[in-house]
Amino acid sequence: MRVGVAASRTVGGAVRRNRAKRVLRAAMHSLLGSVAPGWDIILIARPALVSSNSFAAREALLTLLRRAQLILPA
């Protein structure tokens, strides 16, 4: 599985974009073991992500992956 992370200039300056990408990478890294193999995932940062914490980003990402049915059954 491959994961790509992108943040456009609408997120903010370079510092804000890099922070948003770091938060998304950390959230995805904690979920890698439970994601179904064989998928390529692209994560696109939004401006609200800069002001949130990694726990909120992880929960949002988990919800999206469940909706996409990419989480392996426990």
Distance bins in CASP14 RR format, pairs under 12 A and 6 or more apart:
PFRMAT RR
TARGET T0000
AUTHOR 0000-0000-0000
RMODE 2
METHOD distances of the structure
MODEL  1
1 28 0 0 0 0 1 0 0 0 0 0 0
1 31 0 0 0 0 0 1 0 0 0 0 0
1 32 1 0 0 1 0 0 0 0 0 0 0
1 33 0 0 0 0 1 0 0 0 0 0 0
1 34 0 0 0 0 0 1 0 0 0 0 0
1 35 1 0 0 1 0 0 0 0 0 0 0
1 36 1 0 0 1 0 0 0 0 0 0 0
1 37 1 0 1 0 0 0 0 0 0 0 0
1 38 1 0 1 0 0 0 0 0 0 0 0
1 39 1 0 1 0 0 0 0 0 0 0 0
1 40 1 0 0 1 0 0 0 0 0 0 0
1 41 1 0 0 1 0 0 0 0 0 0 0
1 42 0 0 0 0 0 1 0 0 0 0 0
1 65 0 0 0 0 0 1 0 0 0 0 0
1 70 0 0 0 0 1 0 0 0 0 0 0
1 72 0 0 0 0 0 1 0 0 0 0 0
2 28 0 0 0 0 0 1 0 0 0 0 0
2 32 0 0 0 0 0 1 0 0 0 0 0
2 35 0 0 0 0 0 1 0 0 0 0 0
2 37 0 0 0 0 0 1 0 0 0 0 0
2 38 0 0 0 0 1 0 0 0 0 0 0
2 39 0 0 0 0 1 0 0 0 0 0 0
2 40 1 0 1 0 0 0 0 0 0 0 0
2 41 1 0 0 1 0 0 0 0 0 0 0
2 42 0 0 0 0 1 0 0 0 0 0 0
2 43 0 0 0 0 0 1 0 0 0 0 0
3 21 0 0 0 0 0 1 0 0 0 0 0
3 24 0 0 0 0 1 0 0 0 0 0 0
3 25 1 0 0 1 0 0 0 0 0 0 0
3 26 0 0 0 0 0 1 0 0 0 0 0
3 27 0 0 0 0 0 1 0 0 0 0 0
3 28 1 0 1 0 0 0 0 0 0 0 0
3 29 0 0 0 0 1 0 0 0 0 0 0
3 31 0 0 0 0 1 0 0 0 0 0 0
3 32 0 0 0 0 1 0 0 0 0 0 0
3 33 0 0 0 0 0 1 0 0 0 0 0
3 35 0 0 0 0 1 0 0 0 0 0 0
3 38 0 0 0 0 0 1 0 0 0 0 0
3 39 0 0 0 0 1 0 0 0 0 0 0
3 40 1 0 0 1 0 0 0 0 0 0 0
3 41 1 0 1 0 0 0 0 0 0 0 0
3 42 1 0 0 1 0 0 0 0 0 0 0
3 43 1 0 0 1 0 0 0 0 0 0 0
3 44 0 0 0 0 0 1 0 0 0 0 0
3 61 0 0 0 0 0 1 0 0 0 0 0
3 65 0 0 0 0 0 1 0 0 0 0 0
3 70 0 0 0 0 0 1 0 0 0 0 0
4 21 0 0 0 0 1 0 0 0 0 0 0
4 24 0 0 0 0 1 0 0 0 0 0 0
4 25 0 0 0 0 1 0 0 0 0 0 0
4 28 0 0 0 0 1 0 0 0 0 0 0
4 39 0 0 0 0 0 1 0 0 0 0 0
4 40 1 0 0 1 0 0 0 0 0 0 0
4 41 1 0 0 1 0 0 0 0 0 0 0
4 42 1 0 1 0 0 0 0 0 0 0 0
4 43 1 0 0 1 0 0 0 0 0 0 0
4 44 0 0 0 0 1 0 0 0 0 0 0
4 45 0 0 0 0 0 1 0 0 0 0 0
5 11 0 0 0 0 0 1 0 0 0 0 0
5 17 0 0 0 0 0 1 0 0 0 0 0
5 18 0 0 0 0 0 1 0 0 0 0 0
5 19 0 0 0 0 0 1 0 0 0 0 0
5 20 0 0 0 0 1 0 0 0 0 0 0
5 21 1 0 1 0 0 0 0 0 0 0 0
5 22 0 0 0 0 1 0 0 0 0 0 0
5 23 0 0 0 0 1 0 0 0 0 0 0
5 24 1 0 1 0 0 0 0 0 0 0 0
5 25 1 0 1 0 0 0 0 0 0 0 0
5 26 0 0 0 0 0 1 0 0 0 0 0
5 27 0 0 0 0 0 1 0 0 0 0 0
5 28 1 0 0 1 0 0 0 0 0 0 0
5 29 0 0 0 0 0 1 0 0 0 0 0
5 41 0 0 0 0 1 0 0 0 0 0 0
5 42 1 0 0 1 0 0 0 0 0 0 0
5 43 1 0 1 0 0 0 0 0 0 0 0
5 44 0 0 0 0 1 0 0 0 0 0 0
5 45 1 0 0 1 0 0 0 0 0 0 0
5 49 0 0 0 0 0 1 0 0 0 0 0
5 57 0 0 0 0 0 1 0 0 0 0 0
5 61 0 0 0 0 0 1 0 0 0 0 0
6 17 0 0 0 0 1 0 0 0 0 0 0
6 18 0 0 0 0 0 1 0 0 0 0 0
6 20 0 0 0 0 1 0 0 0 0 0 0
6 21 1 0 0 1 0 0 0 0 0 0 0
6 24 0 0 0 0 1 0 0 0 0 0 0
6 25 0 0 0 0 0 1 0 0 0 0 0
6 41 0 0 0 0 0 1 0 0 0 0 0
6 42 1 0 0 1 0 0 0 0 0 0 0
6 43 1 0 0 1 0 0 0 0 0 0 0
6 44 1 0 1 0 0 0 0 0 0 0 0
6 45 1 0 0 1 0 0 0 0 0 0 0
6 46 0 0 0 0 0 1 0 0 0 0 0
6 49 0 0 0 0 0 1 0 0 0 0 0
7 13 0 0 0 0 1 0 0 0 0 0 0
7 14 0 0 0 0 1 0 0 0 0 0 0
7 15 0 0 0 0 0 1 0 0 0 0 0
7 16 0 0 0 0 1 0 0 0 0 0 0
7 17 1 0 1 0 0 0 0 0 0 0 0
7 18 1 0 0 1 0 0 0 0 0 0 0
7 19 0 0 0 0 1 0 0 0 0 0 0
7 20 1 0 1 0 0 0 0 0 0 0 0
7 21 1 0 1 0 0 0 0 0 0 0 0
7 22 0 0 0 0 1 0 0 0 0 0 0
7 23 0 0 0 0 0 1 0 0 0 0 0
7 24 0 0 0 0 1 0 0 0 0 0 0
7 25 0 0 0 0 0 1 0 0 0 0 0
7 42 0 0 0 0 0 1 0 0 0 0 0
7 43 0 0 0 0 1 0 0 0 0 0 0
7 44 1 0 0 1 0 0 0 0 0 0 0
7 45 1 1 0 0 0 0 0 0 0 0 0
7 46 0 0 0 0 1 0 0 0 0 0 0
7 47 0 0 0 0 1 0 0 0 0 0 0
7 49 0 0 0 0 1 0 0 0 0 0 0
7 50 0 0 0 0 1 0 0 0 0 0 0
8 14 0 0 0 0 0 1 0 0 0 0 0
8 16 0 0 0 0 0 1 0 0 0 0 0
8 17 1 0 0 1 0 0 0 0 0 0 0
8 20 0 0 0 0 1 0 0 0 0 0 0
8 21 0 0 0 0 0 1 0 0 0 0 0
8 44 1 0 0 1 0 0 0 0 0 0 0
8 45 1 0 0 1 0 0 0 0 0 0 0
8 46 0 0 0 0 1 0 0 0 0 0 0
8 47 0 0 0 0 1 0 0 0 0 0 0
8 49 0 0 0 0 0 1 0 0 0 0 0
9 16 0 0 0 0 1 0 0 0 0 0 0
9 17 1 0 0 1 0 0 0 0 0 0 0
9 20 0 0 0 0 0 1 0 0 0 0 0
9 45 0 0 0 0 0 1 0 0 0 0 0
9 47 0 0 0 0 0 1 0 0 0 0 0
10 16 0 0 0 0 0 1 0 0 0 0 0
10 17 0 0 0 0 1 0 0 0 0 0 0
10 20 0 0 0 0 0 1 0 0 0 0 0
10 44 0 0 0 0 0 1 0 0 0 0 0
10 45 0 0 0 0 1 0 0 0 0 0 0
10 46 0 0 0 0 1 0 0 0 0 0 0
10 47 1 0 0 1 0 0 0 0 0 0 0
10 48 0 0 0 0 0 1 0 0 0 0 0
10 49 0 0 0 0 0 1 0 0 0 0 0
10 50 0 0 0 0 0 1 0 0 0 0 0
11 17 1 0 1 0 0 0 0 0 0 0 0
11 18 0 0 0 0 1 0 0 0 0 0 0
11 19 0 0 0 0 1 0 0 0 0 0 0
11 20 1 0 1 0 0 0 0 0 0 0 0
11 21 0 0 0 0 1 0 0 0 0 0 0
11 23 0 0 0 0 0 1 0 0 0 0 0
11 24 0 0 0 0 0 1 0 0 0 0 0
11 44 0 0 0 0 1 0 0 0 0 0 0
11 45 1 0 1 0 0 0 0 0 0 0 0
11 46 1 0 0 1 0 0 0 0 0 0 0
11 47 1 0 1 0 0 0 0 0 0 0 0
11 48 0 0 0 0 1 0 0 0 0 0 0
11 49 1 0 0 1 0 0 0 0 0 0 0
11 50 1 0 0 1 0 0 0 0 0 0 0
11 51 0 0 0 0 0 1 0 0 0 0 0
12 18 0 0 0 0 0 1 0 0 0 0 0
12 19 0 0 0 0 1 0 0 0 0 0 0
12 20 0 0 0 0 1 0 0 0 0 0 0
12 21 0 0 0 0 0 1 0 0 0 0 0
12 45 0 0 0 0 1 0 0 0 0 0 0
12 46 0 0 0 0 0 1 0 0 0 0 0
12 47 1 0 0 1 0 0 0 0 0 0 0
12 48 0 0 0 0 0 1 0 0 0 0 0
12 49 0 0 0 0 0 1 0 0 0 0 0
12 50 1 0 0 1 0 0 0 0 0 0 0
12 51 0 0 0 0 0 1 0 0 0 0 0
13 19 0 0 0 0 1 0 0 0 0 0 0
13 20 0 0 0 0 1 0 0 0 0 0 0
13 21 0 0 0 0 0 1 0 0 0 0 0
13 45 0 0 0 0 0 1 0 0 0 0 0
13 47 0 0 0 0 0 1 0 0 0 0 0
13 50 0 0 0 0 1 0 0 0 0 0 0
14 20 0 0 0 0 0 1 0 0 0 0 0
14 21 0 0 0 0 0 1 0 0 0 0 0
15 21 0 0 0 0 0 1 0 0 0 0 0
15 22 0 0 0 0 0 1 0 0 0 0 0
15 50 0 0 0 0 1 0 0 0 0 0 0
16 22 0 0 0 0 0 1 0 0 0 0 0
16 23 0 0 0 0 0 1 0 0 0 0 0
16 45 0 0 0 0 1 0 0 0 0 0 0
16 46 0 0 0 0 0 1 0 0 0 0 0
16 47 0 0 0 0 1 0 0 0 0 0 0
16 48 0 0 0 0 0 1 0 0 0 0 0
16 49 0 0 0 0 1 0 0 0 0 0 0
16 50 1 0 1 0 0 0 0 0 0 0 0
16 51 0 0 0 0 1 0 0 0 0 0 0
17 23 0 0 0 0 0 1 0 0 0 0 0
17 24 0 0 0 0 0 1 0 0 0 0 0
17 44 0 0 0 0 0 1 0 0 0 0 0
17 45 1 0 0 1 0 0 0 0 0 0 0
17 46 0 0 0 0 0 1 0 0 0 0 0
17 47 0 0 0 0 0 1 0 0 0 0 0
17 49 0 0 0 0 0 1 0 0 0 0 0
17 50 0 0 0 0 1 0 0 0 0 0 0
18 24 0 0 0 0 0 1 0 0 0 0 0
18 25 0 0 0 0 0 1 0 0 0 0 0
18 45 0 0 0 0 1 0 0 0 0 0 0
18 49 0 0 0 0 0 1 0 0 0 0 0
18 50 0 0 0 0 0 1 0 0 0 0 0
19 25 0 0 0 0 0 1 0 0 0 0 0
19 26 0 0 0 0 0 1 0 0 0 0 0
19 45 0 0 0 0 1 0 0 0 0 0 0
19 47 0 0 0 0 0 1 0 0 0 0 0
19 49 0 0 0 0 1 0 0 0 0 0 0
19 50 1 0 1 0 0 0 0 0 0 0 0
19 51 0 0 0 0 1 0 0 0 0 0 0
19 52 0 0 0 0 0 1 0 0 0 0 0
19 53 0 0 0 0 0 1 0 0 0 0 0
19 54 0 0 0 0 0 1 0 0 0 0 0
19 57 0 0 0 0 0 1 0 0 0 0 0
20 26 0 0 0 0 0 1 0 0 0 0 0
20 27 0 0 0 0 0 1 0 0 0 0 0
20 43 0 0 0 0 1 0 0 0 0 0 0
20 44 0 0 0 0 1 0 0 0 0 0 0
20 45 1 1 0 0 0 0 0 0 0 0 0
20 46 1 0 0 1 0 0 0 0 0 0 0
20 47 0 0 0 0 1 0 0 0 0 0 0
20 48 0 0 0 0 1 0 0 0 0 0 0
20 49 1 0 1 0 0 0 0 0 0 0 0
20 50 1 0 1 0 0 0 0 0 0 0 0
20 51 0 0 0 0 1 0 0 0 0 0 0
20 52 0 0 0 0 1 0 0 0 0 0 0
20 54 0 0 0 0 0 1 0 0 0 0 0
20 57 0 0 0 0 1 0 0 0 0 0 0
21 27 0 0 0 0 0 1 0 0 0 0 0
21 28 0 0 0 0 0 1 0 0 0 0 0
21 43 0 0 0 0 1 0 0 0 0 0 0
21 44 0 0 0 0 0 1 0 0 0 0 0
21 45 1 0 0 1 0 0 0 0 0 0 0
21 46 0 0 0 0 0 1 0 0 0 0 0
21 49 0 0 0 0 1 0 0 0 0 0 0
21 50 0 0 0 0 0 1 0 0 0 0 0
21 57 0 0 0 0 0 1 0 0 0 0 0
22 28 0 0 0 0 0 1 0 0 0 0 0
22 29 0 0 0 0 0 1 0 0 0 0 0
22 43 0 0 0 0 0 1 0 0 0 0 0
22 45 0 0 0 0 1 0 0 0 0 0 0
22 49 0 0 0 0 0 1 0 0 0 0 0
22 50 0 0 0 0 0 1 0 0 0 0 0
22 53 0 0 0 0 0 1 0 0 0 0 0
22 54 0 0 0 0 1 0 0 0 0 0 0
22 57 0 0 0 0 0 1 0 0 0 0 0
23 29 0 0 0 0 0 1 0 0 0 0 0
23 30 0 0 0 0 0 1 0 0 0 0 0
23 43 0 0 0 0 0 1 0 0 0 0 0
23 45 1 0 0 1 0 0 0 0 0 0 0
23 46 0 0 0 0 0 1 0 0 0 0 0
23 48 0 0 0 0 0 1 0 0 0 0 0
23 49 1 0 0 1 0 0 0 0 0 0 0
23 50 0 0 0 0 1 0 0 0 0 0 0
23 51 0 0 0 0 0 1 0 0 0 0 0
23 52 1 0 0 1 0 0 0 0 0 0 0
23 53 1 0 0 1 0 0 0 0 0 0 0
23 54 1 0 1 0 0 0 0 0 0 0 0
23 55 0 0 0 0 1 0 0 0 0 0 0
23 56 0 0 0 0 1 0 0 0 0 0 0
23 57 1 0 1 0 0 0 0 0 0 0 0
23 58 0 0 0 0 1 0 0 0 0 0 0
23 60 0 0 0 0 0 1 0 0 0 0 0
23 61 0 0 0 0 1 0 0 0 0 0 0
24 30 0 0 0 0 0 1 0 0 0 0 0
24 31 0 0 0 0 0 1 0 0 0 0 0
24 41 0 0 0 0 0 1 0 0 0 0 0
24 42 0 0 0 0 0 1 0 0 0 0 0
24 43 1 0 1 0 0 0 0 0 0 0 0
24 44 0 0 0 0 1 0 0 0 0 0 0
24 45 1 0 1 0 0 0 0 0 0 0 0
24 46 0 0 0 0 1 0 0 0 0 0 0
24 49 1 0 0 1 0 0 0 0 0 0 0
24 50 0 0 0 0 0 1 0 0 0 0 0
24 52 0 0 0 0 0 1 0 0 0 0 0
24 54 0 0 0 0 1 0 0 0 0 0 0
24 56 0 0 0 0 0 1 0 0 0 0 0
24 57 1 0 0 1 0 0 0 0 0 0 0
24 58 0 0 0 0 1 0 0 0 0 0 0
24 60 0 0 0 0 1 0 0 0 0 0 0
24 61 1 0 0 1 0 0 0 0 0 0 0
24 64 0 0 0 0 0 1 0 0 0 0 0
25 31 0 0 0 0 0 1 0 0 0 0 0
25 32 0 0 0 0 0 1 0 0 0 0 0
25 41 0 0 0 0 0 1 0 0 0 0 0
25 43 0 0 0 0 1 0 0 0 0 0 0
25 45 0 0 0 0 0 1 0 0 0 0 0
25 49 0 0 0 0 0 1 0 0 0 0 0
25 54 0 0 0 0 1 0 0 0 0 0 0
25 57 0 0 0 0 1 0 0 0 0 0 0
25 58 0 0 0 0 0 1 0 0 0 0 0
25 61 0 0 0 0 0 1 0 0 0 0 0
26 32 0 0 0 0 0 1 0 0 0 0 0
26 43 0 0 0 0 0 1 0 0 0 0 0
26 49 0 0 0 0 0 1 0 0 0 0 0
26 53 0 0 0 0 0 1 0 0 0 0 0
26 54 1 0 1 0 0 0 0 0 0 0 0
26 55 0 0 0 0 0 1 0 0 0 0 0
26 56 0 0 0 0 0 1 0 0 0 0 0
26 57 1 0 0 1 0 0 0 0 0 0 0
26 58 1 0 0 1 0 0 0 0 0 0 0
26 61 0 0 0 0 0 1 0 0 0 0 0
27 35 0 0 0 0 0 1 0 0 0 0 0
27 41 0 0 0 0 0 1 0 0 0 0 0
27 43 0 0 0 0 1 0 0 0 0 0 0
27 45 0 0 0 0 0 1 0 0 0 0 0
27 49 0 0 0 0 1 0 0 0 0 0 0
27 52 0 0 0 0 0 1 0 0 0 0 0
27 53 0 0 0 0 1 0 0 0 0 0 0
27 54 1 0 1 0 0 0 0 0 0 0 0
27 55 0 0 0 0 1 0 0 0 0 0 0
27 56 0 0 0 0 1 0 0 0 0 0 0
27 57 1 0 1 0 0 0 0 0 0 0 0
27 58 1 0 1 0 0 0 0 0 0 0 0
27 59 0 0 0 0 1 0 0 0 0 0 0
27 60 1 0 0 1 0 0 0 0 0 0 0
27 61 1 0 1 0 0 0 0 0 0 0 0
27 62 0 0 0 0 1 0 0 0 0 0 0
27 63 0 0 0 0 0 1 0 0 0 0 0
27 64 0 0 0 0 0 1 0 0 0 0 0
27 65 0 0 0 0 0 1 0 0 0 0 0
28 34 0 0 0 0 0 1 0 0 0 0 0
28 35 0 0 0 0 1 0 0 0 0 0 0
28 41 1 0 0 1 0 0 0 0 0 0 0
28 42 0 0 0 0 0 1 0 0 0 0 0
28 43 1 0 0 1 0 0 0 0 0 0 0
28 45 0 0 0 0 0 1 0 0 0 0 0
28 54 0 0 0 0 0 1 0 0 0 0 0
28 57 0 0 0 0 1 0 0 0 0 0 0
28 58 0 0 0 0 1 0 0 0 0 0 0
28 60 0 0 0 0 0 1 0 0 0 0 0
28 61 1 0 0 1 0 0 0 0 0 0 0
28 62 0 0 0 0 0 1 0 0 0 0 0
28 64 0 0 0 0 0 1 0 0 0 0 0
28 65 0 0 0 0 1 0 0 0 0 0 0
28 70 0 0 0 0 0 1 0 0 0 0 0
29 35 0 0 0 0 0 1 0 0 0 0 0
29 43 0 0 0 0 0 1 0 0 0 0 0
29 54 0 0 0 0 1 0 0 0 0 0 0
29 57 0 0 0 0 0 1 0 0 0 0 0
29 58 0 0 0 0 1 0 0 0 0 0 0
29 61 0 0 0 0 0 1 0 0 0 0 0
30 54 0 0 0 0 1 0 0 0 0 0 0
30 55 0 0 0 0 1 0 0 0 0 0 0
30 57 0 0 0 0 1 0 0 0 0 0 0
30 58 1 0 1 0 0 0 0 0 0 0 0
30 59 0 0 0 0 0 1 0 0 0 0 0
30 61 0 0 0 0 1 0 0 0 0 0 0
30 62 0 0 0 0 1 0 0 0 0 0 0
30 65 0 0 0 0 0 1 0 0 0 0 0
31 41 0 0 0 0 0 1 0 0 0 0 0
31 43 0 0 0 0 0 1 0 0 0 0 0
31 54 0 0 0 0 0 1 0 0 0 0 0
31 57 0 0 0 0 0 1 0 0 0 0 0
31 58 1 0 0 1 0 0 0 0 0 0 0
31 59 0 0 0 0 0 1 0 0 0 0 0
31 60 0 0 0 0 0 1 0 0 0 0 0
31 61 1 0 0 1 0 0 0 0 0 0 0
31 62 1 0 0 1 0 0 0 0 0 0 0
31 63 0 0 0 0 0 1 0 0 0 0 0
31 64 0 0 0 0 0 1 0 0 0 0 0
31 65 1 0 0 1 0 0 0 0 0 0 0
31 66 0 0 0 0 0 1 0 0 0 0 0
31 70 0 0 0 0 1 0 0 0 0 0 0
31 71 0 0 0 0 1 0 0 0 0 0 0
31 72 0 0 0 0 0 1 0 0 0 0 0
32 39 0 0 0 0 0 1 0 0 0 0 0
32 41 0 0 0 0 0 1 0 0 0 0 0
32 58 0 0 0 0 0 1 0 0 0 0 0
32 61 0 0 0 0 0 1 0 0 0 0 0
32 65 0 0 0 0 0 1 0 0 0 0 0
32 70 0 0 0 0 0 1 0 0 0 0 0
32 71 0 0 0 0 0 1 0 0 0 0 0
32 72 0 0 0 0 0 1 0 0 0 0 0
33 65 0 0 0 0 0 1 0 0 0 0 0
33 70 0 0 0 0 0 1 0 0 0 0 0
33 71 0 0 0 0 1 0 0 0 0 0 0
33 72 1 0 0 1 0 0 0 0 0 0 0
33 74 0 0 0 0 0 1 0 0 0 0 0
34 58 0 0 0 0 0 1 0 0 0 0 0
34 61 0 0 0 0 0 1 0 0 0 0 0
34 62 0 0 0 0 1 0 0 0 0 0 0
34 65 0 0 0 0 1 0 0 0 0 0 0
34 66 0 0 0 0 0 1 0 0 0 0 0
34 70 0 0 0 0 1 0 0 0 0 0 0
34 71 1 0 1 0 0 0 0 0 0 0 0
34 72 1 0 1 0 0 0 0 0 0 0 0
34 73 0 0 0 0 1 0 0 0 0 0 0
34 74 1 0 0 1 0 0 0 0 0 0 0
35 41 1 0 0 1 0 0 0 0 0 0 0
35 61 0 0 0 0 1 0 0 0 0 0 0
35 62 0 0 0 0 1 0 0 0 0 0 0
35 64 0 0 0 0 0 1 0 0 0 0 0
35 65 1 0 0 1 0 0 0 0 0 0 0
35 66 0 0 0 0 0 1 0 0 0 0 0
35 68 0 0 0 0 1 0 0 0 0 0 0
35 69 0 0 0 0 0 1 0 0 0 0 0
35 70 1 0 1 0 0 0 0 0 0 0 0
35 71 1 0 0 1 0 0 0 0 0 0 0
35 72 1 0 0 1 0 0 0 0 0 0 0
36 65 0 0 0 0 1 0 0 0 0 0 0
36 66 0 0 0 0 0 1 0 0 0 0 0
36 68 0 0 0 0 1 0 0 0 0 0 0
36 69 0 0 0 0 1 0 0 0 0 0 0
36 70 1 0 1 0 0 0 0 0 0 0 0
36 71 1 0 0 1 0 0 0 0 0 0 0
36 72 1 0 1 0 0 0 0 0 0 0 0
36 73 0 0 0 0 1 0 0 0 0 0 0
37 70 0 0 0 0 1 0 0 0 0 0 0
37 72 0 0 0 0 1 0 0 0 0 0 0
38 70 0 0 0 0 1 0 0 0 0 0 0
38 72 0 0 0 0 0 1 0 0 0 0 0
39 65 0 0 0 0 1 0 0 0 0 0 0
39 68 0 0 0 0 1 0 0 0 0 0 0
39 69 0 0 0 0 0 1 0 0 0 0 0
39 70 1 0 0 1 0 0 0 0 0 0 0
39 71 0 0 0 0 0 1 0 0 0 0 0
39 72 0 0 0 0 0 1 0 0 0 0 0
40 70 0 0 0 0 0 1 0 0 0 0 0
41 61 0 0 0 0 1 0 0 0 0 0 0
41 64 0 0 0 0 1 0 0 0 0 0 0
41 65 0 0 0 0 1 0 0 0 0 0 0
41 68 0 0 0 0 1 0 0 0 0 0 0
41 70 1 0 0 1 0 0 0 0 0 0 0
42 64 0 0 0 0 0 1 0 0 0 0 0
43 49 0 0 0 0 1 0 0 0 0 0 0
43 57 0 0 0 0 1 0 0 0 0 0 0
43 58 0 0 0 0 0 1 0 0 0 0 0
43 60 0 0 0 0 0 1 0 0 0 0 0
43 61 1 0 0 1 0 0 0 0 0 0 0
43 64 0 0 0 0 1 0 0 0 0 0 0
43 65 0 0 0 0 0 1 0 0 0 0 0
44 61 0 0 0 0 0 1 0 0 0 0 0
44 64 0 0 0 0 0 1 0 0 0 0 0
45 51 0 0 0 0 0 1 0 0 0 0 0
45 52 0 0 0 0 0 1 0 0 0 0 0
45 57 0 0 0 0 1 0 0 0 0 0 0
45 60 0 0 0 0 0 1 0 0 0 0 0
45 61 0 0 0 0 0 1 0 0 0 0 0
46 52 0 0 0 0 1 0 0 0 0 0 0
46 57 0 0 0 0 0 1 0 0 0 0 0
46 60 0 0 0 0 1 0 0 0 0 0 0
48 56 0 0 0 0 1 0 0 0 0 0 0
48 57 0 0 0 0 1 0 0 0 0 0 0
48 60 0 0 0 0 1 0 0 0 0 0 0
49 56 0 0 0 0 1 0 0 0 0 0 0
49 57 1 0 0 1 0 0 0 0 0 0 0
49 58 0 0 0 0 0 1 0 0 0 0 0
49 60 0 0 0 0 1 0 0 0 0 0 0
49 61 0 0 0 0 0 1 0 0 0 0 0
50 56 0 0 0 0 0 1 0 0 0 0 0
50 57 0 0 0 0 0 1 0 0 0 0 0
51 57 0 0 0 0 0 1 0 0 0 0 0
52 58 0 0 0 0 0 1 0 0 0 0 0
52 59 0 0 0 0 1 0 0 0 0 0 0
52 60 0 0 0 0 1 0 0 0 0 0 0
52 61 0 0 0 0 0 1 0 0 0 0 0
53 59 0 0 0 0 0 1 0 0 0 0 0
53 60 0 0 0 0 0 1 0 0 0 0 0
54 60 0 0 0 0 0 1 0 0 0 0 0
54 61 0 0 0 0 0 1 0 0 0 0 0
55 61 0 0 0 0 0 1 0 0 0 0 0
55 62 0 0 0 0 0 1 0 0 0 0 0
56 62 0 0 0 0 0 1 0 0 0 0 0
56 63 0 0 0 0 0 1 0 0 0 0 0
57 63 0 0 0 0 0 1 0 0 0 0 0
57 64 0 0 0 0 0 1 0 0 0 0 0
58 64 0 0 0 0 0 1 0 0 0 0 0
58 65 0 0 0 0 0 1 0 0 0 0 0
59 65 0 0 0 0 0 1 0 0 0 0 0
59 66 0 0 0 0 0 1 0 0 0 0 0
60 66 0 0 0 0 0 1 0 0 0 0 0
60 67 0 0 0 0 0 1 0 0 0 0 0
61 67 0 0 0 0 0 1 0 0 0 0 0
61 68 0 0 0 0 0 1 0 0 0 0 0
61 70 0 0 0 0 0 1 0 0 0 0 0
61 71 0 0 0 0 0 1 0 0 0 0 0
62 68 0 0 0 0 0 1 0 0 0 0 0
62 70 0 0 0 0 0 1 0 0 0 0 0
62 71 1 0 0 1 0 0 0 0 0 0 0
63 70 0 0 0 0 0 1 0 0 0 0 0
63 71 0 0 0 0 0 1 0 0 0 0 0
64 70 0 0 0 0 1 0 0 0 0 0 0
64 71 0 0 0 0 0 1 0 0 0 0 0
65 71 1 0 1 0 0 0 0 0 0 0 0
65 72 0 0 0 0 0 1 0 0 0 0 0
66 72 0 0 0 0 0 1 0 0 0 0 0
66 73 0 0 0 0 0 1 0 0 0 0 0
66 74 0 0 0 0 0 1 0 0 0 0 0
END
